[in-house]
Amino acid sequence: MRVKIGFILLLVVLSISGIFSHHLWKPDEPRVAEIGREMYLSHQYAMPTLNETPFLEKPPLYWWVMSASYKLFGVTDGTARLPSALFGFLTLLFTYLIGKRVGEEKTGVFAALVLTTMTEFSVISHRCLVDNALFFFVTLGYYGFFTGYTSENTEGKWIGYEIMALSSGLAFLSKGLVGPGLIVGPAILTLLAYRDFGEFRRIVPQIGVGIFLFLLIVAPWIIDLYNTGGKQAIQEYLLQNTLGRMLPSVIRHYVGGHKHPFFYYFAELPQDFIPWIIALPATITFLIHPPKSLESKHRKGLLTALLLFAGGFLLLCLPATKRGLYLVPIYPLLAVGIGGWFAHACREGNTVTSLERWTLQLLLALFALIPLLVTAGSIVIVLTGMGPKGYQMAPVVKRLTPMLVLIVPVGIIVFLFLVNKLLRAIKTKTAPSCVVLFATVILLFLAYHEGAVRIMDPVKSIHRFTNKMKPYITRGVPIAGYRINELTRAIIPFDTGKYVKTFSDPVNLSLFLQSHPNALLVIPKEETENLPSSLKERLEFLAGQYYSRHFRVALYRLKAPMREKKPQASQGERPSHVKEINST
């Protein structure tokens, strides 16, 4: 029991590490955080808004949880990430439970540790993103499938498959149709792969109840959305932002991006699942040619997890819109499969094959190389100021320089320690200790979330511009925005509490500024040159921020009216009274 409690506490620490260590980062965090703030203040829970404008790209469940976080702990960058930490922890917990059900205790433990130290999941689960709610409810749906499919009695099957229905409804409220699609679709493909038509017949009596439960969860929000935004809101959400993402060529008014070809994810998967993708060949070989010690039911459970992953992967390849993070909901399944292999390879007394030994040695070599690369990279950055193209690295260098006192000796010591372990394993032709492997990778990820993100924050933080704005914002001063993106429309009200009046037409902008001469104008730097000269000449530059070569924003206001000088009377003449007029 103490070991289980310690393991759960470790998952909690890994889930919350770093969420309070840096500001909101572009491109998505400011938008998501501001939508939650507006929902918290307005108590309008059916239709999310951004800068007081309806935002119907995604359903509101994540923002419901964020509103509760704000109410309990206040509105800050860190509390905006608390829902992600919560959903991330629950995803890890149910990944552990899936692994435990299909294998054994160690399978669940290794599955959760593989997932939490997988690159893409580790990064996304520590960001303020609605996808984290989707990750959990899809994982909960898979847990329901394994519960129903592996149960030998009717009651267990009912419980499992109705958990699938409930989680499908909650996944829909998290990110739309992709949620139930990722739960139900891979399950159907897996049963077809097994040709288990008997299981289909056993599921049929539960379909009606499952649909009822799904509608019971989804329908109240759809009805409330219709009552709040009318038919237009339903059409915008269901057509443009749901079907449009899957079928952009059919829904012609879809204006979203992220369009990629069918094979996009084949290149994305290896880099997203670093470092554990290295273990996939050994895992597949382990399941195809299982050792005698592996029970048949455990082998089938692990194979089922990989089949579910393959089915989800195939389904995600079909839509035209693709992003790396869209794969993350199915990664717990891959983590379960690899976790099952680790449970075998790391068991004391087990004989490992040459492939398994080389795989573990390669992982240790990679983990030994990372501290050395971090040490060398830190020194190079401090000495040269080198960084991503278009970024101003001076603040990063300033923060990183004193950290070298710690980074250099620790990096060298860890490198030498791991190299010693690796050389000893190679010399004796044995597998390195899994305790050393996972302890190392956990410490590396904790160092990233608690250390590296603090160093990178000056480059990534979006608050720098609003901090420059605040001295010019006084009571009654409106803010106009000309062709500003969602990021700017989000961070200004989040930081200042003032919403932005947005314009895309220079004529309307000019009329607004004339009627509000004390107004501030926020505009992308490149758009300033496109303003009419009559307006541009009257603007006074106040502040600007260069985030990157693709994102530069500036703050202006109308110049103070100039007064004409009184004409001087010629000698011997009496001066005439002349009125002072304001220049235009």
C-alpha positions in Angstrom: 0.0 0.0 0.0 2.8 2.4 0.8 4.4 1.7 -2.5 1.1 2.5 -4.3 0.6 5.7 -2.4 4.2 6.7 -3.2 3.7 6.0 -6.9 0.5 8.0 -7.0 2.3 10.9 -5.2 5.0 10.7 -7.8 2.4 11.0 -10.6 1.0 14.0 -8.9 4.4 15.7 -8.6 5.1 14.9 -12.3 1.7 16.4 -13.3 2.0 19.7 -11.5 5.7 20.3 -11.9 6.4 23.5 -13.6 2.9 24.8 -14.1 3.6 27.8 -11.8 7.2 28.3 -13.0 6.5 30.4 -16.1 4.0 32.8 -17.8 1.5 32.0 -20.5 3.2 31.0 -23.7 2.1 31.5 -27.2 0.4 30.5 -29.4 -2.5 28.8 -27.5 -2.2 29.4 -23.8 -3.3 33.1 -23.6 -6.4 32.4 -25.7 -7.5 29.4 -23.6 -6.8 31.2 -20.4 -8.7 34.3 -21.4 -11.8 32.4 -22.6 -11.9 30.7 -19.1 -11.6 34.1 -17.4 -14.5 35.6 -19.4 -16.6 32.5 -18.6 -15.8 32.8 -14.9 -16.7 36.5 -14.9 -19.8 36.3 -17.1 -21.2 33.0 -15.8 -22.1 32.3 -19.4 -21.4 28.6 -19.5 -23.1 27.6 -22.8 -21.1 29.7 -25.3 -17.4 30.5 -24.7 -16.3 34.0 -25.7 -13.0 35.6 -26.5 -12.7 39.4 -26.2 -16.5 39.3 -25.7 -17.0 37.6 -29.1 -18.5 34.1 -29.4 -15.8 31.4 -29.7 -17.3 28.2 -31.0 -14.2 26.3 -32.2 -14.4 24.0 -29.2 -17.0 22.9 -26.6 -16.9 24.3 -23.1 -16.0 21.5 -20.7 -12.4 22.4 -20.2 -13.4 26.0 -19.5 -16.0 24.9 -17.0 -13.2 23.3 -15.0 -11.0 26.4 -15.5 -13.7 28.6 -14.2 -13.8 26.5 -11.0 -10.0 26.8 -10.8 -10.2 30.6 -11.0 -13.0 30.7 -8.4 -11.0 28.6 -6.0 -7.5 30.0 -6.5 -7.8 33.3 -8.4 -7.0 34.2 -12.0 -3.3 33.6 -12.6 -1.1 32.0 -15.3 -0.6 29.0 -13.0 -4.2 28.5 -12.0 -5.1 28.5 -15.7 -2.9 25.4 -16.0 -4.4 23.6 -13.0 -7.1 21.9 -15.1 -4.4 20.5 -17.4 -2.5 19.2 -14.4 -5.7 17.5 -13.1 -6.6 15.9 -16.4 -3.0 14.9 -17.0 -2.8 13.2 -13.6 -6.1 11.4 -14.3 -4.9 10.3 -17.7 -1.8 8.8 -16.1 -3.8 7.1 -13.4 -6.2 5.4 -15.8 -3.2 4.4 -18.1 -1.9 2.7 -15.0 -5.3 1.0 -14.4 -5.5 -0.2 -18.0 -2.0 -1.6 -17.8 -2.8 -3.3 -14.6 -6.0 -4.8 -16.1 -4.4 -6.2 -19.2 -1.1 -7.2 -17.6 -0.1 -6.9 -14.0 0.8 -4.3 -11.5 4.2 -3.6 -13.0 2.7 -3.2 -16.5 0.5 -0.4 -15.2 3.4 1.3 -13.4 5.7 1.2 -16.4 2.9 2.3 -18.7 2.2 5.4 -16.6 5.9 6.2 -16.3 6.4 5.8 -20.1 3.5 8.1 -20.8 4.4 10.9 -18.4 8.0 11.0 -19.7 7.0 10.8 -23.3 8.0 14.1 -25.0 4.7 15.3 -26.5 2.4 14.3 -23.6 4.8 15.8 -21.1 4.8 19.1 -22.9 1.1 19.3 -23.7 -0.1 18.1 -20.3 1.7 21.1 -18.7 0.2 23.6 -21.0 -3.2 25.4 -20.8 -4.9 23.5 -23.6 -8.4 22.0 -23.9 -6.9 18.9 -25.5 -5.9 17.7 -22.0 -9.6 17.1 -21.1 -9.9 15.0 -24.3 -6.8 13.0 -23.4 -8.4 11.9 -20.1 -11.9 11.1 -21.3 -10.6 9.1 -24.3 -8.3 7.2 -21.9 -11.3 6.6 -19.6 -13.2 5.3 -22.6 -10.4 2.8 -23.4 -10.5 1.7 -19.7 -14.2 1.1 -20.2 -13.6 -1.0 -23.3 -11.0 -3.2 -21.6 -13.3 -3.6 -18.6 -16.2 -4.7 -20.8 -14.2 -6.8 -23.2 -12.2 -8.7 -20.5 -15.1 -9.3 -18.1 -16.6 -12.7 -18.1 -19.9 -11.8 -16.6 -22.8 -9.7 -18.0 -22.6 -7.1 -15.1 -18.9 -6.4 -15.8 -19.6 -5.9 -19.5 -22.5 -3.5 -18.8 -20.3 -1.4 -16.5 -17.4 -1.3 -19.0 -19.4 -0.5 -22.1 -21.5 2.1 -20.4 -18.3 3.8 -19.1 -17.4 4.0 -22.8 -20.8 5.7 -23.5 -20.4 8.2 -20.6 -16.8 9.0 -21.5 -17.8 9.5 -25.2 -20.3 12.2 -24.1 -17.7 13.9 -21.9 -15.1 13.6 -24.7 -17.6 15.3 -27.0 -18.0 18.2 -24.6 -14.2 18.4 -24.5 -13.4 18.7 -28.2 -16.4 17.5 -30.3 -16.9 14.4 -32.4 -13.3 13.5 -32.5 -13.7 12.3 -28.8 -16.4 9.6 -29.3 -14.8 8.8 -32.6 -11.5 7.9 -31.0 -13.2 5.8 -28.3 -15.7 3.9 -30.4 -13.9 3.7 -33.8 -10.7 1.9 -32.6 -12.8 -0.5 -30.5 -14.9 -1.5 -33.5 -11.8 -2.0 -35.7 -10.1 -4.1 -33.0 -13.1 -6.5 -32.7 -13.2 -6.7 -36.5 -9.5 -7.6 -36.5 -10.1 -10.3 -34.0 -13.3 -11.4 -35.9 -15.0 -11.5 -32.6 -18.6 -11.2 -33.8 -19.8 -12.8 -30.7 -18.7 -9.7 -28.7 -20.7 -7.6 -31.2 -23.8 -9.6 -30.4 -23.2 -9.2 -26.7 -22.9 -5.4 -27.1 -26.1 -4.9 -29.1 -28.5 -4.9 -26.1 -26.4 -2.1 -24.5 -26.3 0.2 -27.5 -29.7 1.9 -26.8 -28.7 2.6 -23.2 -25.3 3.9 -24.3 -26.8 6.3 -26.8 -29.3 7.5 -24.1 -26.4 8.2 -21.7 -24.4 10.0 -24.5 -27.4 12.2 -25.3 -28.1 12.8 -21.6 -24.6 14.4 -21.3 -24.5 16.2 -24.6 -28.0 17.4 -25.3 -28.3 19.9 -22.4 -25.3 21.9 -23.7 -26.6 21.8 -27.3 -30.0 23.1 -26.2 -28.4 25.8 -24.0 -26.1 26.8 -26.9 -29.2 27.1 -29.2 -31.0 29.2 -26.6 -28.0 31.4 -26.2 -26.7 31.8 -29.7 -29.5 30.5 -31.9 -29.3 28.5 -35.1 -26.2 30.4 -36.3 -24.2 29.2 -33.2 -25.2 25.6 -33.8 -24.3 25.8 -37.5 -20.9 27.5 -36.8 -20.0 24.9 -34.3 -21.3 21.7 -35.9 -20.7 22.6 -39.5 -17.6 24.8 -39.7 -15.7 23.8 -36.6 -16.6 20.1 -36.3 -17.4 18.7 -39.8 -15.2 21.4 -41.4 -12.1 20.1 -39.6 -12.7 16.5 -40.8 -14.0 17.4 -44.3 -12.6 20.9 -45.2 -13.1 20.2 -48.9 -16.8 19.6 -48.4 -17.5 22.3 -45.8 -16.1 25.1 -48.0 -16.5 27.9 -45.5 -14.0 26.2 -43.1 -11.2 28.6 -42.6 -9.0 26.7 -40.2 -5.5 25.5 -40.9 -3.3 22.5 -40.1 -4.0 20.8 -43.4 -1.6 17.9 -44.1 -1.4 14.8 -46.3 -2.4 11.3 -45.2 1.1 10.2 -44.2 1.8 13.2 -42.0 1.6 11.3 -38.7 4.0 8.6 -39.9 6.8 11.2 -39.6 5.2 12.8 -36.5 4.9 9.7 -34.3 8.7 8.9 -33.9 9.6 12.5 -32.7 6.5 12.8 -30.5 7.1 9.5 -28.6 10.8 10.2 -27.9 12.5 8.5 -26.1 10.3 5.4 -25.8 9.8 4.9 -29.5 13.2 3.2 -29.4 11.5 0.4 -27.4 8.7 -0.2 -30.0 10.6 -2.8 -32.2 11.5 -4.9 -29.0 7.9 -4.6 -27.8 6.4 -5.9 -31.1 8.9 -8.7 -31.2 8.1 -9.6 -27.6 4.4 -9.9 -28.4 4.9 -11.8 -31.7 7.3 -14.3 -30.1 6.3 -14.2 -26.4 8.4 -15.9 -23.8 6.9 -18.8 -22.0 6.6 -16.7 -18.8 4.0 -14.4 -20.5 0.5 -15.6 -19.9 -1.8 -15.8 -22.9 -4.4 -13.4 -21.5 -1.7 -10.8 -20.8 -0.3 -11.2 -24.3 -3.8 -10.7 -25.8 -4.4 -7.7 -23.6 -1.2 -6.0 -24.7 -1.9 -6.9 -28.3 -5.4 -5.4 -27.9 -3.8 -2.1 -26.7 -1.6 -2.0 -29.8 -4.5 -2.8 -32.1 -6.6 0.0 -30.5 -3.6 2.3 -31.1 -3.3 1.2 -34.7 -7.0 1.7 -35.3 -6.9 5.2 -33.7 -3.8 6.1 -35.7 -5.5 5.1 -39.0 -8.6 7.1 -38.2 -6.6 10.2 -37.4 -4.8 9.9 -40.7 -8.1 10.3 -42.6 -9.1 13.9 -41.8 -7.3 16.6 -43.8 -6.5 18.7 -40.6 -3.6 17.3 -38.6 -1.4 18.4 -35.7 1.1 16.5 -33.6 -1.0 16.9 -30.5 -4.0 15.2 -32.1 -2.2 11.9 -31.7 -1.7 12.3 -28.0 -5.2 10.8 -27.0 -4.1 7.4 -28.3 -0.6 7.4 -26.8 -1.7 5.8 -23.5 -2.4 2.7 -25.6 1.1 2.6 -27.0 2.4 3.3 -23.5 0.5 0.3 -22.2 2.1 -1.9 -24.9 5.6 -0.7 -24.2 5.0 -0.8 -20.4 4.1 -4.5 -20.8 7.5 -5.1 -22.4 9.3 -3.2 -19.7 7.5 -5.3 -17.0 9.0 -8.4 -18.7 12.5 -7.0 -19.5 13.0 -5.4 -16.1 11.9 -8.4 -14.0 14.7 -9.7 -12.0 15.8 -13.2 -13.1 14.2 -12.9 -16.6 16.4 -13.7 -19.6 16.4 -10.9 -22.2 17.1 -11.3 -25.9 19.9 -9.6 -27.7 17.4 -7.1 -29.2 16.0 -6.3 -25.7 19.5 -5.9 -24.2 20.5 -3.6 -27.1 17.3 -1.6 -26.7 17.9 -0.9 -23.0 21.6 -0.1 -23.6 20.6 2.3 -26.4 18.1 4.1 -24.1 20.8 4.4 -21.4 23.2 5.8 -24.0 20.6 8.4 -25.0 19.9 9.4 -21.4 23.7 9.7 -20.8 24.1 11.9 -23.9 21.3 14.4 -22.9 23.1 15.9 -19.9 26.2 16.4 -21.9 24.3 18.1 -24.7 22.5 20.3 -22.3 25.8 21.3 -20.7 27.5 22.1 -24.0 24.4 23.9 -25.4 24.1 26.1 -22.3 27.8 27.1 -22.6 27.3 27.9 -26.3 24.2 30.0 -25.7 25.9 32.0 -23.0 29.1 32.6 -25.0 27.4 33.3 -28.4 23.8 34.3 -27.6 22.7 31.7 -30.2 19.0 30.8 -30.3 16.0 30.3 -32.5 16.0 32.5 -35.5 14.2 35.8 -35.0 14.2 35.7 -31.1 16.0 38.1 -28.9 18.1 35.9 -26.7 19.7 38.5 -24.3 17.2 37.9 -21.5 17.7 34.1 -21.8 21.5 34.6 -21.6 21.1 36.8 -18.6 19.1 34.1 -16.7 21.2 31.2 -17.9 24.7 32.6 -17.1 24.5 32.1 -13.3 22.9 28.7 -13.8 26.1 27.4 -15.4 27.6 27.0 -11.9 25.0 24.3 -11.3 24.4 23.0 -14.9 28.1 22.2 -15.8 29.2 20.1 -12.8 25.9 18.3 -12.5 25.7 17.6 -16.2 29.2 16.2 -16.3 28.7 14.1 -13.2 25.4 12.6 -14.5 27.1 11.9 -17.9 30.0 10.1 -16.3 27.8 8.1 -14.0 25.6 6.9 -16.8 28.5 6.2 -19.2 30.0 4.0 -16.4 26.8 2.1 -16.1 26.5 1.7 -19.9 30.1 0.5 -20.3 29.7 -2.0 -17.6 26.5 -3.3 -19.2 28.2 -3.6 -22.6 31.2 -5.3 -21.1 29.2 -7.9 -19.2 26.6 -8.2 -22.0 23.7 -7.5 -19.6 20.8 -5.2 -19.6 21.2 -2.0 -17.6 19.0 -1.5 -14.6 15.5 -0.2 -15.3 15.5 1.7 -12.0 18.5 3.7 -13.3 16.7 4.3 -16.7 13.5 5.6 -15.2 15.0 7.5 -12.4 17.2 9.3 -14.9 14.5 10.2 -17.3 12.2 11.4 -14.5 14.9 13.7 -13.2 15.5 15.0 -16.7 11.9 15.9 -17.2 11.6 17.5 -13.8 14.7 19.5 -14.6 13.0 20.7 -17.8 9.7 21.7 -16.2 11.2 23.4 -13.2 14.4 24.7 -14.7 14.5 25.0 -18.5 11.1 26.6 -18.8 12.1 29.3 -16.3 15.2 30.1 -18.5 13.1 30.2 -21.7 10.3 32.2 -20.2 11.7 35.7 -21.3 11.6 34.6 -24.9 8.3 32.7 -24.7 6.3 34.9 -22.3 3.5 37.0 -23.9 3.1 39.5 -21.0 5.9 41.8 -22.1 3.8 43.9 -24.4 0.9 44.3 -21.9 3.3 45.3 -19.2 4.4 48.2 -21.5 0.8 49.1 -22.2 -0.3 49.4 -18.6 1.1 52.8 -17.8 -1.0 54.3 -20.7 -4.2 52.6 -19.6 -6.4 54.8 -17.5 -10.0 54.9 -16.6 -12.2 55.6 -19.6 -9.4 55.0 -22.2 -10.7 52.6 -24.9 -8.4 50.2 -26.8 -8.7 49.7 -30.5 -7.2 46.8 -32.4 -6.5 46.8 -36.1 -6.2 43.3 -37.7 -4.8 41.8 -34.5 -4.8 38.0 -34.1 -6.5 35.9 -31.4 -3.3 35.9 -29.3 -3.3 39.7 -28.9 -7.1 39.8 -28.4 -6.7 37.4 -25.6 -3.7 38.6 -23.7 -4.8 42.3 -23.5 -8.0 41.6 -21.5 -6.4 38.8 -19.5 -3.6 41.2 -18.3 -5.5 44.5 -18.2 -9.1 43.6 -17.8 -10.0 45.9 -20.7 -11.5 44.4 -23.9 -10.4 45.5 -27.4 -12.6 47.1 -30.0 -11.4 45.3 -33.2 -11.3 46.6 -36.7 -10.3 45.3 -40.1 -11.2 48.3 -42.2 -9.0 51.5 -41.9 -12.0 53.8 -42.6 -13.9 52.4 -39.6 -10.8 52.6 -37.5 -10.2 56.2 -38.4 -13.8 57.1 -37.6 -13.4 55.4 -34.2 -10.2 57.2 -33.3 -11.6 60.5 -34.3 -14.6 60.0 -32.0 -12.3 58.7 -29.2 -9.2 60.9 -29.4 -7.8 59.4 -26.2 -8.0 55.8 -27.4 -5.0 53.5 -27.7 -4.4 51.6 -30.9 -2.8 48.1 -30.9 -1.6 47.0 -34.3 0.8 44.4 -35.8 4.0 46.3 -36.8 3.7 45.3 -40.5 0.1 46.6 -40.7 1.2 50.1 -39.7 2.6 50.7 -43.2 -0.8 49.8 -44.8 -2.7 52.5 -42.9 -3.8 55.6 -44.9 -1.1 58.3 -44.7 -3.7 60.7 -43.3 -4.1 58.5 -40.3 -0.5 57.2 -40.0 0.9 60.7 -39.8 -1.3 61.4 -36.7 -0.2 58.4 -34.8 2.3 58.7 -31.9 4.3 55.6 -31.1 4.2 54.5 -27.5 5.6 51.0 -27.2 6.3 47.9 -29.1 7.3 44.3 -28.6 9.3 42.1 -30.9 8.4 38.5 -30.1 9.7 36.9 -33.2 10.1 37.8 -36.9 6.5 36.6 -37.4 5.0 38.4 -34.5 5.7 42.1 -33.8 3.1 44.3 -32.2 3.0 48.1 -31.5 1.0 50.5 -29.4 0.0 54.0 -30.7 -2.3 56.9 -29.9 -3.3 60.0 -31.7 -0.8 62.8 -31.3 -1.8 65.6 -29.0 -3.4 68.5 -30.8 -1.0 71.2 -31.9 -1.8 74.8 -31.4 -1.2 77.5 -34.1 1.0 80.4 -33.1 -0.5 83.9 -33.0 0.6 85.9 -36.0 3.0 88.8 -35.1 1.7 92.3 -35.9 3.9 94.3 -38.1 5.8 97.3 -36.6 3.5 100.3 -36.0 0.3 98.2 -36.2 -1.9 97.1 -33.4 -2.1 93.3 -33.0 -5.5 91.8 -34.0 -7.2 89.2 -31.9 -6.7 85.7 -33.4 -8.4 82.6 -32.2 -6.3 79.5 -31.5 -7.4 76.5 -33.4 -6.6 72.9 -33.1 -4.7 71.3 -35.9 -6.3 68.3 -37.5 
